[in-house]
Amino acid sequence: MTGSDGPHREPGSDFRPAGPASERAREEEERAVEQALALVGGSDRTGGSGGRPSRSQDSRGHQDPRGNQDPRDENPNAGRSSDPHARRTSDRDPHARRSTDSHPYDGRDNDPRDGRATATATTTATNTAGTNTAGTNTAGTTAATATAPEPVGEQPPLPDRASPGDSAKPRPTLPPPSWDRARAIAARAGRGGPPATIRLPLDRALGHVLAEALGALTDLPSFDTSAMDGWAVAGPGPWAFEAGAGLLAGRGPAAALPDGTAVRIATGARVPPDTTAVIRSEHAQVDEARGLLHARRSVVTGQDIRPRGQECRSGEQLVPAGTVVTPAVLGLAAAAGYDALPVVPRPRVDVLVLGDELLNAGLPHDGLIRDALGPMLGPWLRALGAEVSGPRRLGDDAGALRSALTSSDADLIVTTGGTAAGPVDHVHPVLEALGAELLVDGVAVRPGHPMLLARLSPDGPYLVGLPGNPLAAVSGLLTLAEPLLAGIAGRPAQDPYRALVHAEVHGHPHDTRLVPVVHRPGRAGGRDHVAPLHYNGPAMLRGIAAADGLAVVPPGGVRSGTEVEILDLPWAPATPWTEGCFT
């Protein structure tokens, strides 16, 4: 039926008028589609790929319901990653080609799912751009909104993360925990179960942690002994004595000493019963002709005698559980009668080095770089009290990674690199395929924010995934591995301390920053302080090599003279030559 207003159209029908008007509508529709495709810059029909999504869309073209600008717009390169959950890289090392804190010089940040992301963005933008962009032409608006655009093409489903090596499907967008919270989670995970106990002979117990309090098995000393070489005397002087060698250490008990008599005695010898004091040899005057001993100084009852139980009584606690067995603890245990000590086994750690770009020897060449983490992590983890196997280099191989994780019998597995969302970052996909529990997935700290902590199974090992950049890996080591290992080993957490920092230290706008520092003595009665070191980028080791600690810099930074928390490194302070070279 027709009328003066033109052909009637039922709502929702596909009826289109014929003739020139129809041709114009098609032309306007195609123009609107082309304009929409140009907005997202991802279709072959536009012939371009450089357009960024509008500020109300993320890098996959998804509409932000709040209409807010994508925070990655701060970085002109940030939009290159197609993963909507990729973390911001405001502290990106200009030389690092993977994500901020993964292996440097990698150059692999494109997600193979880009085709699907482009299709999604194209469909979304086409349906909206006809109104928002092409809406200045009424016919174009009507055509674009009344008719669906041509399909871009059937897209394959997103790869399932259960297949190692495939790109990961999107993970929930949860904000990463703060640095303090991440360390607390790691420490609590390490203390998740009662520590095992083994008994080791004294010569093998060094460096372990006591599983039980060390109690005295006897009085120390176990009898009254002489503290000096000299004379044991009884009663007031002068004292009669008899010539002879006297009392020596290691001999049995001597007869009681009558009043008015004296006997020579050596250090450590058992003091005869009824002895009043020991007179040092240099304080005594001997009259050989008359057989009498005189004191050059006044004699105080009990002087230079170590009475039984002076140091401890049997059953008294000498050191608490959780104490690290040092050489001094070994000496005390031996004196108290121990032949073996109850200790917690050292945590066993496997180190897996990931990355095809790493060299084991020689100079960097042809895009390949030296592996700095393999030689560094083993000694560092041993300094934290762990038993560490030699590093295994797996390259970028998801199957090899999965095999290494499932075959490990360690308490902790440490991986390097592969924790971001690039096409060869396999750590997340393999963990999900294994059903691992992610305890920490990213931390609000720089460098090192892509670090992670997982448990492979309820009874299985923990995994700490370190970023590939060297200083970022150190950050992950001290943030997650150190408190986790302390918990597993039964070692009590160290009390944090603060120190003045001399110099302004710039901070990250939102995250904690860890900066290498060196301790400096105060001058002219001033307080000791720490000085920040240069060369503190995520890929640099020159600063941390000269440091004896890391300053925990809060978001926004600190001014000179401010107190900051300090993380000590587990070895001696930096040597004096570092001051002029690095500060």
C-alpha positions, 0 to 999 in steps of 0.5 A: 500500500502506498500513500503520499508519504512514500511506500509503507515499511513495517517495523523491523522488515528488510524492505528497501525502496527501489530506484535512485533513492535506494542507490543513494542509501547504499552509497551513504551506508558504505561511506558510513561503514568506511568512516567507522572502519577508519576510526578503528584502523584495523580492517583490510577495507580501509587499507590502514592499521594505524588508527587508535580507538577513541578515548572511550574505547580500550585497545581492543575497541571495547566501549568504556561505559564511563567514557574515560580515557584509556590510561595507556593514552599517556604512552603513544606506544601503549596501544600496541598491545592487544591484551586488555589486561596488559599492565601500564608501562609508564616506567618502560625501559626504552631499550626493552622490547618486551613488557617493562620488566620482562627480558630486555630486547625481546621485541615480542609484544603482539598478541596473535589474537589481534585479528579477533580484536580487530573484528570486535572493534570493527563491529562495535565501532561500525554500529556506533559510528553511523550515529556519532560520526556519519550522523551529519547526513540523515540518509547515512544515519538511517542506512547505517542504523537500519541495516547491519554492516557487512560481516568482517568474516568468521573469526576462530574462537580465542585459543584456550589457555589449556594449550601451552604455547597459545596466547592466554585468554583474558584474565580478570582485571583486578588491581595488583596488590600493594608491595606491602600486601604482596610481601605479606601474602608471600610470607603467609604462604611460606608459613602455611604448614608446620616446618619439617624437622631433621637432626644434623650433626654440628658440622652440617648444621651451619646456616640452617634454622633451628626447628626447636629452642636450644635448651641447656643439657647441663649447667655451664660451667658444670663445676666451679673453675678458675678464670685465671692462672694463679693461686687458689687460697682458703681463708685469710693470708698469708697462705702456706703452700707446697711446691709442685705443679698444682691443679691443671685443667681436665683433672679430677676433683681435688681435696678440700683446701684447708684455711690458711693454705694455697695451691697453684691452679691453671685457667679452667681447672676445677677449684678445690672445695672450700676455696675462698678466691683465686689470686692471679699470678701477677698479684701474688708475692711468693716467699720461697724460703718460708713457703708463704704466699702474700697478696699484693692487693686485697682479696675479695671472696669469689674473685676470678672463680667461675661458679657452676651454672654462671652462664646457664642452668640445665634446661634453660633456653639458650636460643629460641626456635627460628634462630639461624645456626651461626658459628657462634651458635655451633660453639654454644651448642657444643659447649652445652653438650649437643652433638646434633641439632634439630633444624628445618631443612633448607628450602630446595629451589629450582631455577628455570631461565626462559628466553631464546635471546639469551647467551651463556657465554661471550659478547652480545651479538646479533640481537642476542644478550648475555644471561645475567640472571642464571649466574646471579640467582643461585648465589642470591637464593643460597644467601637467603638460606636455600639449597639451589640446583643449577639453573636450567635454560629452557628458552621460549618453549611452553612444552619444556616449561610444563615438563620442568614444572611437573617434574620438579620436586623442589619446594620453590621454582623460580622462573625468569621472564615470560610473565607478561602477555606477549606471544611467547610469554608462556608462564600464565598459560602453562600455570592455568593449564596445570590448574595452579592457584595464582596467589599474586598476579602482578604487584604495584611496585617498580621495577618488577610489577609483572612478577607473580606467585603461584602454587602448582597444587595444594601439595605441590611446589610454589612458583615465583615468576620473576620479570626478565629485566635484571633489576626487576628480577631482583625486585621480585626476588626480594618482594616475593621469594625472600619472605616466602623462603623465610616462611618455609624455613621457619625463620622469623620475619626481620624487623623493618627499619628506616633510615634518612635518605640524602637526596630527593628520590623520584617516585612512581605516581601510584606504585612503590619504587625500590631504589638501590642505596648505600649506607653512609656515616654521618659527619660532624655528629650527624646521623648515618644515612643512605644515598641513592645510587645511579643506574637503577633502571629495570634492565640495569645491574650496575647500581645494585652491584654497588648497593647494600640495600634497597630503599622502599620509596612510596608513591610520589617519591621523597624529599632529602632528609626523609626517612624511608624503609630499607631492605638490606641485601644479604651480604657485606656493605659496598666497598668505599670505592663505590661512592665516587663512581655511582653516587 
